[in-house]
């Protein structure tokens, strides 16, 4: 597992009588970008939830940065999510009453980063994603592309080992989507962050080192 941020070994997961993951094996190296494709209902979202410990597996093991998720308490899983995982969603999930700066800073507060350090990091990341000039704007005054830029900064503020990006360009036009993908690629390289990109758009996989396909709860290629 050396140099693997994520190691998934023979993972199975069912809900009631429905088998959703049927023996998944996957390794993601430090700094590697992996695209996960597959039809709706194939198990992609469940796999993401298992990777970050939101869902527990029925069989098999998942290691995140060397930690066996199955051996961690609920409090330890919360700590792992706060410190080692960043999230980028299709619908942004920004807090509507906080401005761009505050949305990014809030994640740093959850990670218990000192006030001085988190403010420095917020300024740095908003500059990197081209949003410093919009730092005081609320989400409803930002375009979709701008909101996703803020969400990327938020995902990286605590220097995670892994970013989970679930259809991050799904609600954007092609130009904004291309800009967001470019940011994910460049910032992944700059901070040596692994990326697991869930997408239905084959063009989005261009930033990834590897593309894997999920079908009926299995990785088929």
Long-range contacts (C-beta under 8 A, 24 or more apart in sequence): 1-27, 1-63, 1-66, 3-29, 3-30, 4-28, 4-29, 4-30, 4-63, 5-29, 5-30, 5-32, 5-64, 5-65, 5-161, 5-162, 5-194, 6-51, 6-62, 6-63, 6-64, 6-162, 6-194, 6-196, 7-61, 7-62, 7-63, 8-47, 8-50, 8-51, 8-60, 8-61, 8-62, 8-63, 9-60, 9-61, 9-62, 9-63, 10-59, 10-60, 10-61, 11-47, 11-50, 11-57, 11-59, 11-60, 11-61, 11-62, 12-57, 12-58, 12-59, 12-60, 13-43, 13-46, 13-50, 13-55, 13-57, 13-58, 14-58, 19-217, 20-46, 20-217, 21-46, 21-47, 21-50, 21-57, 21-217, 22-216, 22-217, 22-218, 23-60, 23-217, 23-218, 24-60, 24-217, 24-218, 24-219, 25-219, 26-212, 26-219, 28-162, 28-194, 28-196, 29-194, 30-161, 30-192, 30-194, 31-188, 31-189, 31-192, 31-193, 31-194, 32-194, 32-195, 32-209, 32-210, 33-184, 33-185, 33-188, 33-194, 33-195, 33-197, 33-207, 33-208, 33-209, 33-210, 34-194, 34-195, 34-196, 34-197, 34-208, 34-209, 34-210, 34-211, 34-212, 35-197, 35-198, 35-199, 35-204, 35-205, 35-208, 35-210, 35-211, 35-212, 36-196, 36-197, 36-198, 36-199, 36-212, 36-214, 37-198, 37-199, 37-200, 37-202, 37-205, 37-211, 37-212, 37-213, 37-214, 38-213, 38-214, 38-215, 39-215, 42-214, 42-215, 42-216, 42-217, 43-214, 43-216, 43-217, 43-218, 44-198, 44-214, 45-166, 45-198, 47-214, 48-164, 48-166, 48-196, 48-198, 51-85, 51-162, 51-164, 51-196, 52-80, 52-81, 52-85, 52-87, 52-164, 53-77, 53-80, 53-81, 54-81, 64-161, 64-162, 65-161, 65-162, 82-110, 82-111, 82-112, 82-158, 83-111, 83-158, 83-160, 84-160, 84-161, 84-162, 85-160, 85-161, 85-162, 85-163, 85-164, 86-154, 86-155, 86-156, 86-157, 86-158, 86-160, 86-162, 86-163, 86-164, 86-193, 87-155, 87-163, 87-164, 87-165, 87-166, 88-148, 88-151, 88-152, 88-155, 88-163, 88-164, 88-165, 88-166, 88-168, 88-184, 89-151, 89-166, 89-167, 89-168, 90-166, 90-167, 90-168, 90-169, 90-170, 90-171, 91-171, 92-139, 92-144, 92-147, 92-148, 92-150, 92-151, 92-171, 93-151, 94-139, 94-147, 94-150, 94-151, 94-154, 95-139, 96-138, 96-139, 96-140, 97-138, 98-138, 98-139, 99-135, 99-136, 99-137, 99-138, 100-126, 100-131, 100-134, 100-135, 100-136, 100-137, 100-138, 100-139, 100-142, 100-146, 100-150, 101-126, 101-135, 101-136, 103-139, 103-150, 103-154, 104-150, 104-153, 104-154, 104-157, 105-157, 106-154, 107-154, 107-155, 107-157, 107-158, 108-157, 108-158, 110-158, 111-157, 111-158, 113-157, 113-158, 118-157, 121-157, 122-153, 122-157, 125-153, 125-156, 125-157, 126-150, 126-153, 128-153, 128-187, 128-190, 129-153, 129-183, 129-187, 143-176, 144-171, 144-172, 144-173, 144-176, 145-172, 145-173, 145-175, 145-176, 145-177, 145-179, 145-180, 148-172, 148-176, 148-180, 149-179, 149-180, 149-183, 152-180, 152-183, 152-184, 152-187, 156-187, 156-191, 156-193, 159-191, 160-193, 161-193, 161-194, 162-193, 162-194, 162-195, 162-196, 163-188, 163-193, 163-194, 163-195, 163-196, 164-196, 164-198, 165-195, 165-196, 165-197, 165-198, 166-198, 167-198, 167-199, 167-200, 168-197, 168-199, 169-199, 169-201, 169-204, 170-199, 170-200, 170-201, 177-201, 177-204, 181-206, 181-207, 182-207
